[in-house]
Amino acid sequence: MPEGRQTRWLWLSALVVALDQGTKWMAEAALDPYLPVPLVPSFNLTLMYNEGAAFSFLAGAGGWQRWFFAGLAALVTIVLGVWLHRLKATERVTAIGIALVIGGAVGNLIDRLLTGRVVDFIDVYYAGWHWPAFNLADSAISLGVALLLIATLREGRPGGS
């Protein structure tokens, strides 16, 4: 396969965006903000809003962070798209990882552009400790980064790519 054909993985990015936006819409329609709905032990659905970045970083910065994080997400998406286009046919795991990160970044970018905040609703906890609430876009980004790390580690091994 010639260079650039890895962009075929952008369907995965589009799927992540569609699932992310759909689940955020359902969460906003069905949940009251900050009122947990227990599903199973250690897992709630809790509608929350994040005006900052990961772990609410800069959430109370006064509004400028909306455009900063939106611009950063757009820039990262463009850089990842170029990287994806330049991948070799053998770099499948890297392509999937990039596609997942692009989908997650675009999913959260849509929220940021439309409302200035990201919708989070997945609440995982143990005893009294809660992981910061997140969404499907965040999960796709995390999984994508993990795949990129795996691909990078495999490159260093004989026969890996």
Contacts in CASP RR format, 6 or more apart in sequence:
PFRMAT RR
TARGET T0000
AUTHOR 0000-0000-0000
METHOD contacts of the structure
MODEL  1
MPEGRQTRWLWLSALVVALDQGTKWMAEAALDPYLPVPLVPSFNLTLMYN
EGAAFSFLAGAGGWQRWFFAGLAALVTIVLGVWLHRLKATERVTAIGIAL
VIGGAVGNLIDRLLTGRVVDFIDVYYAGWHWPAFNLADSAISLGVALLLI
ATLREGRPGGS
1 89 0 8 1.000
2 89 0 8 1.000
3 85 0 8 1.000
3 86 0 8 1.000
3 87 0 8 1.000
3 88 0 8 1.000
4 84 0 8 1.000
4 85 0 8 1.000
4 86 0 8 1.000
4 87 0 8 1.000
5 89 0 8 1.000
6 84 0 8 1.000
6 85 0 8 1.000
6 87 0 8 1.000
6 88 0 8 1.000
6 89 0 8 1.000
6 91 0 8 1.000
6 92 0 8 1.000
6 95 0 8 1.000
7 81 0 8 1.000
7 84 0 8 1.000
7 85 0 8 1.000
9 84 0 8 1.000
9 95 0 8 1.000
9 96 0 8 1.000
9 98 0 8 1.000
9 99 0 8 1.000
10 84 0 8 1.000
10 99 0 8 1.000
10 102 0 8 1.000
12 96 0 8 1.000
12 99 0 8 1.000
12 100 0 8 1.000
12 103 0 8 1.000
13 99 0 8 1.000
13 100 0 8 1.000
13 102 0 8 1.000
13 103 0 8 1.000
13 104 0 8 1.000
13 106 0 8 1.000
14 103 0 8 1.000
16 99 0 8 1.000
16 100 0 8 1.000
16 102 0 8 1.000
16 103 0 8 1.000
16 104 0 8 1.000
16 106 0 8 1.000
16 107 0 8 1.000
16 136 0 8 1.000
16 137 0 8 1.000
16 140 0 8 1.000
17 103 0 8 1.000
17 104 0 8 1.000
17 106 0 8 1.000
17 107 0 8 1.000
17 110 0 8 1.000
17 137 0 8 1.000
19 136 0 8 1.000
20 103 0 8 1.000
20 104 0 8 1.000
20 107 0 8 1.000
20 108 0 8 1.000
20 135 0 8 1.000
20 136 0 8 1.000
20 137 0 8 1.000
20 140 0 8 1.000
21 107 0 8 1.000
21 110 0 8 1.000
23 121 0 8 1.000
23 135 0 8 1.000
23 136 0 8 1.000
24 111 0 8 1.000
24 119 0 8 1.000
24 121 0 8 1.000
24 135 0 8 1.000
24 136 0 8 1.000
27 45 0 8 1.000
27 47 0 8 1.000
27 119 0 8 1.000
27 121 0 8 1.000
28 47 0 8 1.000
28 119 0 8 1.000
31 37 0 8 1.000
31 45 0 8 1.000
31 46 0 8 1.000
31 47 0 8 1.000
31 121 0 8 1.000
32 47 0 8 1.000
33 47 0 8 1.000
33 48 0 8 1.000
33 49 0 8 1.000
34 46 0 8 1.000
34 47 0 8 1.000
34 48 0 8 1.000
35 46 0 8 1.000
35 47 0 8 1.000
36 44 0 8 1.000
36 45 0 8 1.000
36 46 0 8 1.000
36 123 0 8 1.000
37 44 0 8 1.000
37 45 0 8 1.000
37 46 0 8 1.000
38 44 0 8 1.000
39 45 0 8 1.000
42 124 0 8 1.000
42 125 0 8 1.000
42 126 0 8 1.000
43 122 0 8 1.000
43 123 0 8 1.000
43 124 0 8 1.000
43 125 0 8 1.000
44 123 0 8 1.000
44 125 0 8 1.000
45 121 0 8 1.000
45 122 0 8 1.000
45 123 0 8 1.000
46 121 0 8 1.000
46 123 0 8 1.000
46 133 0 8 1.000
47 119 0 8 1.000
47 120 0 8 1.000
47 121 0 8 1.000
48 119 0 8 1.000
48 120 0 8 1.000
48 121 0 8 1.000
48 123 0 8 1.000
48 133 0 8 1.000
49 117 0 8 1.000
49 118 0 8 1.000
49 119 0 8 1.000
49 120 0 8 1.000
50 56 0 8 1.000
50 59 0 8 1.000
50 117 0 8 1.000
50 118 0 8 1.000
50 120 0 8 1.000
50 133 0 8 1.000
51 59 0 8 1.000
51 60 0 8 1.000
51 63 0 8 1.000
51 65 0 8 1.000
51 66 0 8 1.000
51 116 0 8 1.000
51 117 0 8 1.000
51 118 0 8 1.000
52 58 0 8 1.000
52 59 0 8 1.000
52 60 0 8 1.000
52 61 0 8 1.000
52 65 0 8 1.000
52 69 0 8 1.000
52 117 0 8 1.000
52 118 0 8 1.000
53 65 0 8 1.000
53 69 0 8 1.000
54 132 0 8 1.000
54 138 0 8 1.000
55 132 0 8 1.000
56 132 0 8 1.000
58 65 0 8 1.000
58 69 0 8 1.000
59 65 0 8 1.000
66 112 0 8 1.000
66 116 0 8 1.000
66 117 0 8 1.000
69 112 0 8 1.000
70 109 0 8 1.000
70 112 0 8 1.000
70 113 0 8 1.000
73 105 0 8 1.000
73 106 0 8 1.000
73 108 0 8 1.000
73 109 0 8 1.000
73 112 0 8 1.000
74 109 0 8 1.000
76 101 0 8 1.000
76 105 0 8 1.000
77 102 0 8 1.000
77 105 0 8 1.000
77 106 0 8 1.000
77 109 0 8 1.000
80 98 0 8 1.000
80 101 0 8 1.000
80 102 0 8 1.000
80 105 0 8 1.000
81 98 0 8 1.000
81 102 0 8 1.000
83 98 0 8 1.000
84 95 0 8 1.000
84 98 0 8 1.000
84 99 0 8 1.000
84 102 0 8 1.000
87 94 0 8 1.000
87 95 0 8 1.000
87 98 0 8 1.000
90 161 0 8 1.000
91 151 0 8 1.000
91 161 0 8 1.000
93 147 0 8 1.000
93 150 0 8 1.000
93 151 0 8 1.000
93 154 0 8 1.000
94 147 0 8 1.000
94 148 0 8 1.000
94 151 0 8 1.000
96 144 0 8 1.000
96 147 0 8 1.000
97 143 0 8 1.000
97 144 0 8 1.000
97 145 0 8 1.000
97 147 0 8 1.000
97 148 0 8 1.000
97 151 0 8 1.000
98 144 0 8 1.000
98 148 0 8 1.000
100 140 0 8 1.000
100 141 0 8 1.000
100 143 0 8 1.000
100 144 0 8 1.000
100 147 0 8 1.000
101 140 0 8 1.000
101 141 0 8 1.000
101 144 0 8 1.000
101 145 0 8 1.000
101 148 0 8 1.000
103 137 0 8 1.000
103 140 0 8 1.000
104 136 0 8 1.000
104 137 0 8 1.000
104 138 0 8 1.000
104 140 0 8 1.000
104 141 0 8 1.000
105 137 0 8 1.000
105 141 0 8 1.000
106 137 0 8 1.000
107 137 0 8 1.000
108 118 0 8 1.000
108 135 0 8 1.000
108 137 0 8 1.000
108 138 0 8 1.000
111 117 0 8 1.000
111 118 0 8 1.000
111 119 0 8 1.000
112 118 0 8 1.000
118 135 0 8 1.000
118 137 0 8 1.000
119 135 0 8 1.000
120 132 0 8 1.000
120 133 0 8 1.000
120 134 0 8 1.000
120 135 0 8 1.000
120 138 0 8 1.000
121 133 0 8 1.000
121 135 0 8 1.000
122 133 0 8 1.000
122 134 0 8 1.000
122 135 0 8 1.000
122 136 0 8 1.000
122 139 0 8 1.000
123 130 0 8 1.000
123 131 0 8 1.000
123 133 0 8 1.000
124 130 0 8 1.000
124 131 0 8 1.000
125 131 0 8 1.000
151 161 0 8 1.000
154 160 0 8 1.000
154 161 0 8 1.000
155 161 0 8 1.000
END
